[in-house]
Amino acid sequence: MNDYMTIKEASEKWNLGIRRINTLCNEGRIPGCIKFGSVWAIPAETDKPEDKRIKSGKYMKRDE
C-alpha cells in the first residue's frame, strides 16, 4: 500500500485540512483517488490540486 497515502498523510504533505482534502476527493478533483468503504486512498505521487475557490468576492452579482 506504499503507492497510496491516506487523507491524513496528504494533509501533512500538502498543508491542507483533512476536511478540505475529503471535499476534493468527493468532488473528483484529485486524480486517481479511490474510496475503500469510508477511507480514501490517494496516489502517493499526486501533486497538490490547484485551489479554484473564489476568494475575491467578484463573482457576486451586483445590482446597479
N, CA, C, O and CB atoms as a CASP TS submission, in Angstrom:
PFRMAT TS
TARGET T0000
AUTHOR 0000-0000-0000
METHOD Language model
MODEL 1
PARENT N/A
ATOM      1  N   MET     1       0.823  -1.187   0.000  1.00  0.00           N
ATOM      2  CA  MET     1       0.000   0.000   0.000  1.00  0.00           C
ATOM      3  C   MET     1       0.876   1.263   0.000  1.00  0.00           C
ATOM      4  O   MET     1       0.378   2.349   0.297  1.00  0.00           O
ATOM      5  CB  MET     1      -0.941  -0.009   1.211  1.00  0.00           C
ATOM      6  N   ASN     2       2.143   1.141  -0.321  1.00  0.00           N
ATOM      7  CA  ASN     2       3.039   2.292  -0.361  1.00  0.00           C
ATOM      8  C   ASN     2       2.756   3.205  -1.543  1.00  0.00           C
ATOM      9  O   ASN     2       3.245   4.334  -1.583  1.00  0.00           O
ATOM     10  CB  ASN     2       4.472   1.830  -0.409  1.00  0.00           C
ATOM     11  N   ASP     3       1.974   2.729  -2.504  1.00  0.00           N
ATOM     12  CA  ASP     3       1.652   3.550  -3.667  1.00  0.00           C
ATOM     13  C   ASP     3       0.566   4.573  -3.363  1.00  0.00           C
ATOM     14  O   ASP     3       0.317   5.473  -4.166  1.00  0.00           O
ATOM     15  CB  ASP     3       1.219   2.671  -4.820  1.00  0.00           C
ATOM     16  N   TYR     4      -0.078   4.441  -2.217  1.00  0.00           N
ATOM     17  CA  TYR     4      -1.176   5.326  -1.838  1.00  0.00           C
ATOM     18  C   TYR     4      -0.915   5.955  -0.481  1.00  0.00           C
ATOM     19  O   TYR     4      -0.161   5.421   0.332  1.00  0.00           O
ATOM     20  CB  TYR     4      -2.503   4.562  -1.819  1.00  0.00           C
ATOM     21  N   MET     5      -1.552   7.104  -0.246  1.00  0.00           N
ATOM     22  CA  MET     5      -1.484   7.745   1.064  1.00  0.00           C
ATOM     23  C   MET     5      -2.901   8.015   1.554  1.00  0.00           C
ATOM     24  O   MET     5      -3.844   8.079   0.766  1.00  0.00           O
ATOM     25  CB  MET     5      -0.655   9.065   1.004  1.00  0.00           C
ATOM     26  N   THR     6      -3.031   8.168   2.847  1.00  0.00           N
ATOM     27  CA  THR     6      -4.327   8.457   3.443  1.00  0.00           C
ATOM     28  C   THR     6      -4.587   9.964   3.373  1.00  0.00           C
ATOM     29  O   THR     6      -3.709  10.739   2.993  1.00  0.00           O
ATOM     30  CB  THR     6      -4.388   7.949   4.914  1.00  0.00           C
ATOM     31  N   ILE     7      -5.791  10.361   3.741  1.00  0.00           N
ATOM     32  CA  ILE     7      -6.129  11.783   3.779  1.00  0.00           C
ATOM     33  C   ILE     7      -5.246  12.500   4.797  1.00  0.00           C
ATOM     34  O   ILE     7      -4.820  13.630   4.560  1.00  0.00           O
ATOM     35  CB  ILE     7      -7.626  11.983   4.122  1.00  0.00           C
ATOM     36  N   LYS     8      -4.970  11.857   5.920  1.00  0.00           N
ATOM     37  CA  LYS     8      -4.121  12.474   6.943  1.00  0.00           C
ATOM     38  C   LYS     8      -2.707  12.704   6.413  1.00  0.00           C
ATOM     39  O   LYS     8      -2.122  13.762   6.645  1.00  0.00           O
ATOM     40  CB  LYS     8      -4.076  11.595   8.204  1.00  0.00           C
ATOM     41  N   GLU     9      -2.164  11.729   5.711  1.00  0.00           N
ATOM     42  CA  GLU     9      -0.821  11.877   5.141  1.00  0.00           C
ATOM     43  C   GLU     9      -0.800  12.977   4.082  1.00  0.00           C
ATOM     44  O   GLU     9       0.148  13.758   4.015  1.00  0.00           O
ATOM     45  CB  GLU     9      -0.342  10.544   4.531  1.00  0.00           C
ATOM     46  N   ALA    10      -1.845  13.037   3.256  1.00  0.00           N
ATOM     47  CA  ALA    10      -1.938  14.090   2.240  1.00  0.00           C
ATOM     48  C   ALA    10      -2.074  15.452   2.897  1.00  0.00           C
ATOM     49  O   ALA    10      -1.529  16.439   2.403  1.00  0.00           O
ATOM     50  CB  ALA    10      -3.128  13.834   1.297  1.00  0.00           C
ATOM     51  N   SER    11      -2.797  15.514   4.009  1.00  0.00           N
ATOM     52  CA  SER    11      -2.970  16.761   4.744  1.00  0.00           C
ATOM     53  C   SER    11      -1.627  17.309   5.224  1.00  0.00           C
ATOM     54  O   SER    11      -1.366  18.507   5.117  1.00  0.00           O
ATOM     55  CB  SER    11      -3.909  16.550   5.933  1.00  0.00           C
ATOM     56  N   GLU    12      -0.798  16.446   5.741  1.00  0.00           N
ATOM     57  CA  GLU    12       0.530  16.856   6.205  1.00  0.00           C
ATOM     58  C   GLU    12       1.437  17.231   5.032  1.00  0.00           C
ATOM     59  O   GLU    12       2.199  18.195   5.119  1.00  0.00           O
ATOM     60  CB  GLU    12       1.176  15.734   7.029  1.00  0.00           C
ATOM     61  N   LYS    13       1.359  16.483   3.953  1.00  0.00           N
ATOM     62  CA  LYS    13       2.213  16.722   2.787  1.00  0.00           C
ATOM     63  C   LYS    13       1.852  18.029   2.080  1.00  0.00           C
ATOM     64  O   LYS    13       2.739  18.779   1.674  1.00  0.00           O
ATOM     65  CB  LYS    13       2.103  15.553   1.806  1.00  0.00           C
ATOM     66  N   TRP    14       0.552  18.303   1.930  1.00  0.00           N
ATOM     67  CA  TRP    14       0.083  19.462   1.160  1.00  0.00           C
ATOM     68  C   TRP    14      -0.260  20.665   2.032  1.00  0.00           C
ATOM     69  O   TRP    14      -0.593  21.730   1.511  1.00  0.00           O
ATOM     70  CB  TRP    14      -1.126  19.079   0.349  1.00  0.00           C
ATOM     71  N   ASN    15      -0.183  20.508   3.346  1.00  0.00           N
ATOM     72  CA  ASN    15      -0.519  21.589   4.281  1.00  0.00           C
ATOM     73  C   ASN    15      -1.956  22.082   4.075  1.00  0.00           C
ATOM     74  O   ASN    15      -2.217  23.284   4.026  1.00  0.00           O
ATOM     75  CB  ASN    15       0.465  22.760   4.114  1.00  0.00           C
ATOM     76  N   LEU    16      -2.872  21.130   3.956  1.00  0.00           N
ATOM     77  CA  LEU    16      -4.303  21.404   3.840  1.00  0.00           C
ATOM     78  C   LEU    16      -5.022  20.672   4.962  1.00  0.00           C
ATOM     79  O   LEU    16      -4.480  19.737   5.553  1.00  0.00           O
ATOM     80  CB  LEU    16      -4.856  20.972   2.442  1.00  0.00           C
ATOM     81  N   GLY    17      -6.237  21.097   5.250  1.00  0.00           N
ATOM     82  CA  GLY    17      -7.031  20.439   6.273  1.00  0.00           C
ATOM     83  C   GLY    17      -7.603  19.117   5.772  1.00  0.00           C
ATOM     84  O   GLY    17      -7.776  18.907   4.571  1.00  0.00           O
ATOM     85  N   ILE    18      -7.884  18.249   6.708  1.00  0.00           N
ATOM     86  CA  ILE    18      -8.439  16.931   6.378  1.00  0.00           C
ATOM     87  C   ILE    18      -9.796  17.072   5.692  1.00  0.00           C
ATOM     88  O   ILE    18     -10.085  16.361   4.730  1.00  0.00           O
ATOM     89  CB  ILE    18      -8.575  16.066   7.649  1.00  0.00           C
ATOM     90  N   ARG    19     -10.624  17.988   6.184  1.00  0.00           N
ATOM     91  CA  ARG    19     -11.949  18.196   5.565  1.00  0.00           C
ATOM     92  C   ARG    19     -11.819  18.698   4.143  1.00  0.00           C
ATOM     93  O   ARG    19     -12.597  18.298   3.278  1.00  0.00           O
ATOM     94  CB  ARG    19     -12.781  19.188   6.384  1.00  0.00           C
ATOM     95  N   ARG    20     -10.846  19.570   3.878  1.00  0.00           N
ATOM     96  CA  ARG    20     -10.655  20.110   2.529  1.00  0.00           C
ATOM     97  C   ARG    20     -10.248  18.989   1.566  1.00  0.00           C
ATOM     98  O   ARG    20     -10.750  18.926   0.444  1.00  0.00           O
ATOM     99  CB  ARG    20      -9.583  21.235   2.535  1.00  0.00           C
ATOM    100  N   ILE    21      -9.359  18.121   1.990  1.00  0.00           N
ATOM    101  CA  ILE    21      -8.935  17.015   1.127  1.00  0.00           C
ATOM    102  C   ILE    21     -10.079  16.048   0.897  1.00  0.00           C
ATOM    103  O   ILE    21     -10.234  15.530  -0.209  1.00  0.00           O
ATOM    104  CB  ILE    21      -7.738  16.278   1.737  1.00  0.00           C
ATOM    105  N   ASN    22     -10.881  15.796   1.918  1.00  0.00           N
ATOM    106  CA  ASN    22     -12.051  14.940   1.761  1.00  0.00           C
ATOM    107  C   ASN    22     -13.009  15.526   0.729  1.00  0.00           C
ATOM    108  O   ASN    22     -13.560  14.798  -0.096  1.00  0.00           O
ATOM    109  CB  ASN    22     -12.766  14.754   3.106  1.00  0.00           C
ATOM    110  N   THR    23     -13.204  16.842   0.777  1.00  0.00           N
ATOM    111  CA  THR    23     -14.065  17.518  -0.195  1.00  0.00           C
ATOM    112  C   THR    23     -13.496  17.383  -1.597  1.00  0.00           C
ATOM    113  O   THR    23     -14.239  17.115  -2.541  1.00  0.00           O
ATOM    114  CB  THR    23     -14.233  19.000   0.168  1.00  0.00           C
ATOM    115  N   LEU    24     -12.194  17.564  -1.746  1.00  0.00           N
ATOM    116  CA  LEU    24     -11.556  17.434  -3.060  1.00  0.00           C
ATOM    117  C   LEU    24     -11.723  16.019  -3.618  1.00  0.00           C
ATOM    118  O   LEU    24     -11.957  15.845  -4.814  1.00  0.00           O
ATOM    119  CB  LEU    24     -10.061  17.788  -2.964  1.00  0.00           C
ATOM    120  N   CYS    25     -11.604  15.018  -2.757  1.00  0.00           N
ATOM    121  CA  CYS    25     -11.818  13.629  -3.196  1.00  0.00           C
ATOM    122  C   CYS    25     -13.265  13.421  -3.630  1.00  0.00           C
ATOM    123  O   CYS    25     -13.518  12.813  -4.670  1.00  0.00           O
ATOM    124  CB  CYS    25     -11.455  12.638  -2.065  1.00  0.00           C
ATOM    125  N   ASN    26     -14.215  13.919  -2.843  1.00  0.00           N
ATOM    126  CA  ASN    26     -15.632  13.757  -3.175  1.00  0.00           C
ATOM    127  C   ASN    26     -15.995  14.449  -4.481  1.00  0.00           C
ATOM    128  O   ASN    26     -16.855  13.970  -5.220  1.00  0.00           O
ATOM    129  CB  ASN    26     -16.497  14.300  -2.051  1.00  0.00           C
ATOM    130  N   GLU    27     -15.342  15.581  -4.772  1.00  0.00           N
ATOM    131  CA  GLU    27     -15.615  16.327  -5.999  1.00  0.00           C
ATOM    132  C   GLU    27     -14.856  15.766  -7.203  1.00  0.00           C
ATOM    133  O   GLU    27     -15.057  16.227  -8.327  1.00  0.00           O
ATOM    134  CB  GLU    27     -15.255  17.790  -5.804  1.00  0.00           C
ATOM    135  N   GLY    28     -13.988  14.777  -6.981  1.00  0.00           N
ATOM    136  CA  GLY    28     -13.221  14.196  -8.080  1.00  0.00           C
ATOM    137  C   GLY    28     -12.073  15.081  -8.548  1.00  0.00           C
ATOM    138  O   GLY    28     -11.622  14.946  -9.685  1.00  0.00           O
ATOM    139  N   ARG    29     -11.593  15.980  -7.700  1.00  0.00           N
ATOM    140  CA  ARG    29     -10.542  16.921  -8.073  1.00  0.00           C
ATOM    141  C   ARG    29      -9.135  16.359  -7.874  1.00  0.00           C
ATOM    142  O   ARG    29      -8.157  16.962  -8.316  1.00  0.00           O
ATOM    143  CB  ARG    29     -10.692  18.187  -7.276  1.00  0.00           C
ATOM    144  N   ILE    30      -9.031  15.195  -7.204  1.00  0.00           N
ATOM    145  CA  ILE    30      -7.738  14.537  -7.035  1.00  0.00           C
ATOM    146  C   ILE    30      -7.752  13.304  -7.923  1.00  0.00           C
ATOM    147  O   ILE    30      -8.464  12.340  -7.640  1.00  0.00           O
ATOM    148  CB  ILE    30      -7.457  14.162  -5.525  1.00  0.00           C
ATOM    149  N   PRO    31      -6.964  13.330  -9.002  1.00  0.00           N
ATOM    150  CA  PRO    31      -6.991  12.209  -9.944  1.00  0.00           C
ATOM    151  C   PRO    31      -6.459  10.921  -9.324  1.00  0.00           C
ATOM    152  O   PRO    31      -5.434  10.916  -8.642  1.00  0.00           O
ATOM    153  CB  PRO    31      -6.182  12.551 -11.181  1.00  0.00           C
ATOM    154  N   GLY    32      -7.175   9.838  -9.575  1.00  0.00           N
ATOM    155  CA  GLY    32      -6.728   8.520  -9.144  1.00  0.00           C
ATOM    156  C   GLY    32      -7.102   8.133  -7.729  1.00  0.00           C
ATOM    157  O   GLY    32      -6.758   7.035  -7.291  1.00  0.00           O
ATOM    158  N   CYS    33      -7.797   9.001  -6.990  1.00  0.00           N
ATOM    159  CA  CYS    33      -8.154   8.621  -5.618  1.00  0.00           C
ATOM    160  C   CYS    33      -9.288   7.595  -5.660  1.00  0.00           C
ATOM    161  O   CYS    33     -10.188   7.658  -6.497  1.00  0.00           O
ATOM    162  CB  CYS    33      -8.574   9.877  -4.778  1.00  0.00           C
ATOM    163  N   ILE    34      -9.207   6.658  -4.732  1.00  0.00           N
ATOM    164  CA  ILE    34     -10.148   5.536  -4.677  1.00  0.00           C
ATOM    165  C   ILE    34     -10.721   5.467  -3.273  1.00  0.00           C
ATOM    166  O   ILE    34     -10.007   5.684  -2.294  1.00  0.00           O
ATOM    167  CB  ILE    34      -9.457   4.185  -5.069  1.00  0.00           C
ATOM    168  N   LYS    35     -12.001   5.167  -3.173  1.00  0.00           N
ATOM    169  CA  LYS    35     -12.637   5.045  -1.867  1.00  0.00           C
ATOM    170  C   LYS    35     -12.840   3.578  -1.527  1.00  0.00           C
ATOM    171  O   LYS    35     -13.463   2.832  -2.283  1.00  0.00           O
ATOM    172  CB  LYS    35     -13.980   5.798  -1.838  1.00  0.00           C
ATOM    173  N   PHE    36     -12.302   3.173  -0.370  1.00  0.00           N
ATOM    174  CA  PHE    36     -12.480   1.828   0.151  1.00  0.00           C
ATOM    175  C   PHE    36     -13.364   1.924   1.384  1.00  0.00           C
ATOM    176  O   PHE    36     -12.879   2.237   2.471  1.00  0.00           O
ATOM    177  CB  PHE    36     -11.108   1.151   0.483  1.00  0.00           C
ATOM    178  N   GLY    37     -14.650   1.660   1.228  1.00  0.00           N
ATOM    179  CA  GLY    37     -15.575   1.815   2.342  1.00  0.00           C
ATOM    180  C   GLY    37     -15.722   3.293   2.677  1.00  0.00           C
ATOM    181  O   GLY    37     -16.314   4.050   1.908  1.00  0.00           O
ATOM    182  N   SER    38     -15.185   3.703   3.819  1.00  0.00           N
ATOM    183  CA  SER    38     -15.248   5.111   4.205  1.00  0.00           C
ATOM    184  C   SER    38     -13.872   5.775   4.181  1.00  0.00           C
ATOM    185  O   SER    38     -13.720   6.900   4.658  1.00  0.00           O
ATOM    186  CB  SER    38     -15.858   5.243   5.591  1.00  0.00           C
ATOM    187  N   VAL    39     -12.867   5.087   3.630  1.00  0.00           N
ATOM    188  CA  VAL    39     -11.492   5.584   3.629  1.00  0.00           C
ATOM    189  C   VAL    39     -11.042   5.874   2.201  1.00  0.00           C
ATOM    190  O   VAL    39     -11.218   5.047   1.305  1.00  0.00           O
ATOM    191  CB  VAL    39     -10.540   4.566   4.299  1.00  0.00           C
ATOM    192  N   TRP    40     -10.457   7.060   1.996  1.00  0.00           N
ATOM    193  CA  TRP    40      -9.924   7.416   0.688  1.00  0.00           C
ATOM    194  C   TRP    40      -8.463   6.996   0.580  1.00  0.00           C
ATOM    195  O   TRP    40      -7.702   7.130   1.538  1.00  0.00           O
ATOM    196  CB  TRP    40     -10.070   8.925   0.436  1.00  0.00           C
ATOM    197  N   ALA    41      -8.072   6.488  -0.586  1.00  0.00           N
ATOM    198  CA  ALA    41      -6.683   6.173  -0.899  1.00  0.00           C
ATOM    199  C   ALA    41      -6.264   7.104  -2.030  1.00  0.00           C
ATOM    200  O   ALA    41      -6.848   7.082  -3.113  1.00  0.00           O
ATOM    201  CB  ALA    41      -6.498   4.651  -1.295  1.00  0.00           C
ATOM    202  N   ILE    42      -5.254   7.918  -1.769  1.00  0.00           N
ATOM    203  CA  ILE    42      -4.785   8.917  -2.736  1.00  0.00           C
ATOM    204  C   ILE    42      -3.429   8.474  -3.258  1.00  0.00           C
ATOM    205  O   ILE    42      -2.544   8.158  -2.463  1.00  0.00           O
ATOM    206  CB  ILE    42      -4.699  10.345  -2.092  1.00  0.00           C
ATOM    207  N   PRO    43      -3.240   8.440  -4.591  1.00  0.00           N
ATOM    208  CA  PRO    43      -1.937   8.045  -5.120  1.00  0.00           C
ATOM    209  C   PRO    43      -0.817   8.903  -4.537  1.00  0.00           C
ATOM    210  O   PRO    43      -0.939  10.127  -4.484  1.00  0.00           O
ATOM    211  CB  PRO    43      -1.933   8.143  -6.645  1.00  0.00           C
ATOM    212  N   ALA    44       0.263   8.274  -4.104  1.00  0.00           N
ATOM    213  CA  ALA    44       1.350   8.964  -3.408  1.00  0.00           C
ATOM    214  C   ALA    44       2.052   9.989  -4.286  1.00  0.00           C
ATOM    215  O   ALA    44       2.558  10.989  -3.776  1.00  0.00           O
ATOM    216  CB  ALA    44       2.356   7.962  -2.903  1.00  0.00           C
ATOM    217  N   GLU    45       2.092   9.764  -5.585  1.00  0.00           N
ATOM    218  CA  GLU    45       2.823  10.675  -6.475  1.00  0.00           C
ATOM    219  C   GLU    45       1.974  11.852  -6.947  1.00  0.00           C
ATOM    220  O   GLU    45       2.454  12.686  -7.714  1.00  0.00           O
ATOM    221  CB  GLU    45       3.338   9.916  -7.676  1.00  0.00           C
ATOM    222  N   THR    46       0.728  11.931  -6.503  1.00  0.00           N
ATOM    223  CA  THR    46      -0.168  13.002  -6.918  1.00  0.00           C
ATOM    224  C   THR    46       0.291  14.346  -6.354  1.00  0.00           C
ATOM    225  O   THR    46       0.661  14.448  -5.184  1.00  0.00           O
ATOM    226  CB  THR    46      -1.603  12.701  -6.470  1.00  0.00           C
ATOM    227  N   ASP    47       0.261  15.373  -7.203  1.00  0.00           N
ATOM    228  CA  ASP    47       0.606  16.720  -6.769  1.00  0.00           C
ATOM    229  C   ASP    47      -0.597  17.372  -6.098  1.00  0.00           C
ATOM    230  O   ASP    47      -1.739  16.954  -6.289  1.00  0.00           O
ATOM    231  CB  ASP    47       1.091  17.573  -7.962  1.00  0.00           C
ATOM    232  N   LYS    48      -0.313  18.402  -5.309  1.00  0.00           N
ATOM    233  CA  LYS    48      -1.368  19.155  -4.630  1.00  0.00           C
ATOM    234  C   LYS    48      -2.275  19.787  -5.675  1.00  0.00           C
ATOM    235  O   LYS    48      -1.788  20.466  -6.579  1.00  0.00           O
ATOM    236  CB  LYS    48      -0.767  20.241  -3.689  1.00  0.00           C
ATOM    237  N   PRO    49      -3.599  19.578  -5.570  1.00  0.00           N
ATOM    238  CA  PRO    49      -4.511  20.166  -6.552  1.00  0.00           C
ATOM    239  C   PRO    49      -4.550  21.686  -6.438  1.00  0.00           C
ATOM    240  O   PRO    49      -4.338  22.253  -5.366  1.00  0.00           O
ATOM    241  CB  PRO    49      -5.919  19.594  -6.377  1.00  0.00           C
ATOM    242  N   GLU    50      -4.824  22.323  -7.556  1.00  0.00           N
ATOM    243  CA  GLU    50      -4.914  23.781  -7.601  1.00  0.00           C
ATOM    244  C   GLU    50      -6.165  24.235  -6.855  1.00  0.00           C
ATOM    245  O   GLU    50      -7.211  23.590  -6.934  1.00  0.00           O
ATOM    246  CB  GLU    50      -4.935  24.291  -9.069  1.00  0.00           C
ATOM    247  N   ASP    51      -6.054  25.342  -6.133  1.00  0.00           N
ATOM    248  CA  ASP    51      -7.181  25.887  -5.380  1.00  0.00           C
ATOM    249  C   ASP    51      -8.006  26.766  -6.317  1.00  0.00           C
ATOM    250  O   ASP    51      -7.561  27.842  -6.715  1.00  0.00           O
ATOM    251  CB  ASP    51      -6.692  26.699  -4.131  1.00  0.00           C
ATOM    252  N   LYS    52      -9.202  26.309  -6.667  1.00  0.00           N
ATOM    253  CA  LYS    52     -10.045  27.036  -7.613  1.00  0.00           C
ATOM    254  C   LYS    52     -11.187  27.770  -6.922  1.00  0.00           C
ATOM    255  O   LYS    52     -12.121  28.234  -7.576  1.00  0.00           O
ATOM    256  CB  LYS    52     -10.604  26.082  -8.647  1.00  0.00           C
ATOM    257  N   ARG    53     -11.107  27.876  -5.584  1.00  0.00           N
ATOM    258  CA  ARG    53     -12.153  28.613  -4.873  1.00  0.00           C
ATOM    259  C   ARG    53     -12.000  30.102  -5.160  1.00  0.00           C
ATOM    260  O   ARG    53     -10.886  30.604  -5.310  1.00  0.00           O
ATOM    261  CB  ARG    53     -12.090  28.338  -3.341  1.00  0.00           C
ATOM    262  N   ILE    54     -13.126  30.799  -5.234  1.00  0.00           N
ATOM    263  CA  ILE    54     -13.128  32.236  -5.486  1.00  0.00           C
ATOM    264  C   ILE    54     -13.084  32.938  -4.138  1.00  0.00           C
ATOM    265  O   ILE    54     -13.955  32.734  -3.292  1.00  0.00           O
ATOM    266  CB  ILE    54     -14.384  32.678  -6.321  1.00  0.00           C
ATOM    267  N   LYS    55     -12.068  33.763  -3.945  1.00  0.00           N
ATOM    268  CA  LYS    55     -11.899  34.424  -2.662  1.00  0.00           C
ATOM    269  C   LYS    55     -12.097  35.931  -2.739  1.00  0.00           C
ATOM    270  O   LYS    55     -12.198  36.590  -1.705  1.00  0.00           O
ATOM    271  CB  LYS    55     -10.540  34.124  -2.116  1.00  0.00           C
ATOM    272  N   SER    56     -12.153  36.482  -3.931  1.00  0.00           N
ATOM    273  CA  SER    56     -12.187  37.931  -4.082  1.00  0.00           C
ATOM    274  C   SER    56     -13.569  38.533  -3.873  1.00  0.00           C
ATOM    275  O   SER    56     -13.678  39.714  -3.544  1.00  0.00           O
ATOM    276  CB  SER    56     -11.690  38.302  -5.435  1.00  0.00           C
ATOM    277  N   GLY    57     -14.620  37.754  -4.054  1.00  0.00           N
ATOM    278  CA  GLY    57     -15.966  38.276  -3.950  1.00  0.00           C
ATOM    279  C   GLY    57     -16.468  38.865  -5.258  1.00  0.00           C
ATOM    280  O   GLY    57     -17.601  39.341  -5.321  1.00  0.00           O
ATOM    281  N   LYS    58     -15.653  38.842  -6.298  1.00  0.00           N
ATOM    282  CA  LYS    58     -16.049  39.431  -7.592  1.00  0.00           C
ATOM    283  C   LYS    58     -17.097  38.613  -8.327  1.00  0.00           C
ATOM    284  O   LYS    58     -17.705  39.099  -9.281  1.00  0.00           O
ATOM    285  CB  LYS    58     -14.839  39.586  -8.477  1.00  0.00           C
ATOM    286  N   TYR    59     -17.315  37.377  -7.894  1.00  0.00           N
ATOM    287  CA  TYR    59     -18.292  36.525  -8.561  1.00  0.00           C
ATOM    288  C   TYR    59     -19.718  36.928  -8.197  1.00  0.00           C
ATOM    289  O   TYR    59     -20.663  36.528  -8.878  1.00  0.00           O
ATOM    290  CB  TYR    59     -18.051  35.062  -8.198  1.00  0.00           C
ATOM    291  N   MET    60     -19.885  37.710  -7.139  1.00  0.00           N
ATOM    292  CA  MET    60     -21.218  38.078  -6.679  1.00  0.00           C
ATOM    293  C   MET    60     -21.912  39.001  -7.657  1.00  0.00           C
ATOM    294  O   MET    60     -21.311  39.943  -8.173  1.00  0.00           O
ATOM    295  CB  MET    60     -21.142  38.734  -5.320  1.00  0.00           C
ATOM    296  N   LYS    61     -23.173  38.728  -7.908  1.00  0.00           N
ATOM    297  CA  LYS    61     -23.947  39.569  -8.805  1.00  0.00           C
ATOM    298  C   LYS    61     -24.347  40.832  -8.067  1.00  0.00           C
ATOM    299  O   LYS    61     -24.900  40.767  -6.970  1.00  0.00           O
ATOM    300  CB  LYS    61     -25.193  38.822  -9.340  1.00  0.00           C
ATOM    301  N   ARG    62     -24.071  41.970  -8.660  1.00  0.00           N
ATOM    302  CA  ARG    62     -24.358  43.240  -8.003  1.00  0.00           C
ATOM    303  C   ARG    62     -25.455  43.974  -8.762  1.00  0.00           C
ATOM    304  O   ARG    62     -25.446  44.012  -9.992  1.00  0.00           O
ATOM    305  CB  ARG    62     -23.085  44.110  -7.909  1.00  0.00           C
ATOM    306  N   ASP    63     -26.383  44.547  -8.043  1.00  0.00           N
ATOM    307  CA  ASP    63     -27.430  45.371  -8.650  1.00  0.00           C
ATOM    308  C   ASP    63     -26.881  46.762  -8.882  1.00  0.00           C
ATOM    309  O   ASP    63     -26.281  47.364  -7.991  1.00  0.00           O
ATOM    310  CB  ASP    63     -28.702  45.423  -7.757  1.00  0.00           C
ATOM    311  N   GLU    64     -27.088  47.257 -10.066  1.00  0.00           N
ATOM    312  CA  GLU    64     -26.572  48.597 -10.394  1.00  0.00           C
ATOM    313  C   GLU    64     -27.682  49.593 -10.504  1.00  0.00           C
ATOM    314  O   GLU    64     -27.433  50.768 -10.773  1.00  0.00           O
ATOM    315  CB  GLU    64     -25.783  48.575 -11.687  1.00  0.00           C
TER
END
